[in-house]
Amino acid sequence: MTKRIYLTGFMTSGKSTLGSILANVLGWNFYDLDKEIESIEAIKVTEIFETKGEAYFRDLETKILTEFSQKEKVIVALGGGALNSDKNFSIISESGKLVYLKVSPEIIYKRIRKKTDRPLFKEFVLQENSENAFIEKIKGMLAEREKYYSRADLVFHVDNTPIGKTIDKLAKQIKRFI
């Protein structure tokens, strides 16, 4: 039985949206790691990357994650690159269950193609790259991160199913852990 669920997945996979609704369904608390960092720093993640650098952001991410690993009955939405750190993975695997929200590159493209609030895609969006170039970049990043995502306790496929049905299916699978 676990008291902590960590949601991972590529940007726009639904970690924040599904996580907050799922927490409500389970009667747990929800935290979005990136939003918590933004609250502490009083600036957006994109600005942290630009002004303080990725290393600074990753150190803060690990610190906050450590704090969340001490709480009970929580669902934590991880940032897209949080699992790139072995230390973060150890914190997660020792304190709870990891759920990978898996989404196809094509769906990811449709969700981020016009967003400039994603540090790793901001310039790509501003340069108006083609759909194929975008999808290839997404596939490359997914391939790099798959070794981390594949260590999840549960892989849950997210598609364009209505959110209510998605939550019902996800909650049913997560209840096996709690």
C-alpha positions as CSV (number, residue, x, y, z in Angstrom):
1,M,0.0,0.0,0.0
2,T,1.4,3.4,-1.0
3,K,0.6,6.9,0.2
4,R,2.2,8.7,-2.7
5,I,1.6,8.6,-6.4
6,Y,4.0,10.4,-8.8
7,L,2.8,11.2,-12.3
8,T,5.4,11.4,-15.0
9,G,5.2,11.8,-18.8
10,F,6.1,14.2,-21.5
11,M,4.9,17.8,-21.4
12,T,1.1,18.0,-22.1
13,S,0.5,14.4,-21.2
14,G,-2.0,15.4,-18.6
15,K,0.0,15.2,-15.4
16,S,-1.5,18.4,-13.9
17,T,-5.0,18.1,-15.3
18,L,-5.5,14.5,-14.6
19,G,-3.5,14.6,-11.3
20,S,-5.7,17.3,-9.8
21,I,-8.9,15.6,-10.7
22,L,-7.6,12.2,-9.6
23,A,-6.6,13.6,-6.2
24,N,-10.1,14.9,-5.8
25,V,-11.6,11.6,-6.7
26,L,-9.3,9.8,-4.2
27,G,-9.6,12.4,-1.5
28,W,-5.9,13.1,-1.6
29,N,-3.9,16.3,-2.0
30,F,-2.4,17.3,-5.4
31,Y,0.9,19.1,-6.0
32,D,2.4,20.2,-9.3
33,L,6.1,20.2,-8.9
34,D,6.7,22.9,-11.5
35,K,3.9,25.1,-10.1
36,E,5.4,24.8,-6.6
37,I,8.8,25.9,-7.9
38,E,7.2,28.8,-9.7
39,S,5.5,29.8,-6.4
40,I,8.7,29.7,-4.4
41,E,10.7,31.5,-7.1
42,A,7.9,33.9,-8.0
43,I,8.7,33.5,-11.7
44,K,7.7,31.0,-14.4
45,V,9.8,27.9,-15.1
46,T,10.8,29.4,-18.5
47,E,12.2,32.4,-16.7
48,I,14.1,30.2,-14.2
49,F,15.7,28.3,-17.1
50,E,16.6,31.6,-18.9
51,T,17.9,33.6,-15.9
52,K,19.2,31.0,-13.4
53,G,19.8,28.0,-15.7
54,E,18.6,24.4,-15.8
55,A,21.1,23.2,-13.1
56,Y,19.6,25.6,-10.6
57,F,16.1,24.5,-11.5
58,R,16.9,20.8,-11.2
59,D,18.5,21.3,-7.8
60,L,15.4,23.1,-6.6
61,E,13.2,20.4,-8.1
62,T,15.0,17.7,-6.1
63,K,14.7,19.7,-2.9
64,I,10.9,20.1,-3.3
65,L,10.5,16.5,-4.4
66,T,12.2,15.4,-1.2
67,E,9.7,17.4,0.8
68,F,6.8,15.9,-1.0
69,S,8.1,12.4,-0.4
70,Q,7.5,12.9,3.3
71,K,3.8,13.8,2.9
72,E,1.0,11.2,2.9
73,K,-2.0,10.8,0.5
74,V,-0.5,13.0,-2.2
75,I,-0.4,12.9,-5.9
76,V,2.6,14.8,-7.4
77,A,2.8,15.8,-11.0
78,L,6.5,15.7,-11.9
79,G,8.1,18.0,-14.5
80,G,8.9,16.5,-17.8
81,G,12.6,16.0,-17.1
82,A,12.4,15.2,-13.4
83,L,13.2,11.6,-13.9
84,N,16.5,12.4,-15.7
85,S,18.0,12.5,-12.2
86,D,18.9,9.2,-10.6
87,K,18.5,10.9,-7.2
88,N,14.9,12.0,-8.1
89,F,14.1,8.5,-9.2
90,S,15.4,7.0,-6.0
91,I,13.3,9.4,-3.9
92,I,10.2,8.5,-6.0
93,S,10.8,4.7,-6.0
94,E,11.5,4.5,-2.3
95,S,8.5,6.6,-1.2
96,G,5.7,5.8,-3.6
97,K,4.5,4.5,-7.0
98,L,5.3,6.1,-10.3
99,V,2.7,6.3,-13.1
100,Y,3.7,7.1,-16.6
101,L,1.1,8.9,-18.6
102,K,2.0,7.9,-22.1
103,V,0.9,10.0,-25.1
104,S,1.7,9.6,-28.8
105,P,4.0,12.2,-30.4
106,E,1.2,13.3,-32.7
107,I,-1.1,14.2,-29.8
108,I,1.7,16.0,-28.0
109,Y,2.3,18.0,-31.2
110,K,-1.3,19.1,-31.4
111,R,-1.1,20.2,-27.7
112,I,2.1,22.2,-27.8
113,R,2.4,23.4,-31.4
114,K,1.5,27.0,-30.5
115,K,2.7,27.2,-26.8
116,T,5.6,29.3,-25.9
117,D,5.5,28.5,-22.2
118,R,7.5,25.3,-22.6
119,P,11.3,26.0,-22.3
120,L,12.4,23.1,-24.4
121,F,10.1,24.0,-27.3
122,K,9.8,27.8,-27.1
123,E,12.3,28.6,-29.9
124,F,10.9,25.7,-32.0
125,V,7.4,27.3,-31.8
126,L,8.7,30.8,-32.4
127,Q,10.6,29.6,-35.5
128,E,7.4,28.1,-36.9
129,N,8.9,24.7,-37.6
130,S,7.0,22.2,-39.7
131,E,4.7,19.6,-38.2
132,N,7.1,16.8,-39.3
133,A,10.1,18.6,-37.7
134,F,8.1,19.1,-34.5
135,I,7.1,15.5,-34.3
136,E,10.6,14.3,-35.0
137,K,11.9,16.5,-32.2
138,I,9.2,15.1,-29.9
139,K,10.1,11.5,-30.9
140,G,13.8,12.1,-30.2
141,M,13.1,13.5,-26.8
142,L,10.6,10.7,-26.0
143,A,13.3,8.2,-27.0
144,E,15.8,9.8,-24.7
145,R,13.4,9.8,-21.8
146,E,11.9,6.3,-22.4
147,K,14.5,4.7,-20.3
148,Y,13.2,6.7,-17.3
149,Y,9.6,6.4,-18.2
150,S,9.8,2.7,-18.7
151,R,10.7,2.2,-15.0
152,A,7.2,3.3,-13.9
153,D,5.1,1.0,-11.8
154,L,2.2,1.7,-14.2
155,V,2.1,2.8,-17.8
156,F,-1.2,4.4,-18.6
157,H,-2.0,5.3,-22.2
158,V,-3.6,8.7,-22.6
159,D,-5.3,9.5,-25.8
160,N,-8.2,11.8,-26.8
161,T,-10.8,9.9,-24.7
162,P,-13.0,12.3,-22.8
163,I,-11.4,13.3,-19.4
164,G,-14.1,11.7,-17.3
165,K,-13.6,8.3,-18.8
166,T,-9.9,8.7,-18.6
167,I,-10.1,9.5,-14.9
168,D,-12.3,6.5,-14.3
169,K,-9.9,4.1,-15.9
170,L,-6.8,5.7,-14.2
171,A,-8.4,5.8,-10.8
172,K,-9.4,2.1,-11.1
173,Q,-5.8,1.1,-11.9
174,I,-4.3,3.3,-9.2
175,K,-6.6,1.9,-6.5
176,R,-4.6,-1.3,-6.9
177,F,-1.7,0.5,-5.2
178,I,-3.5,2.2,-2.4
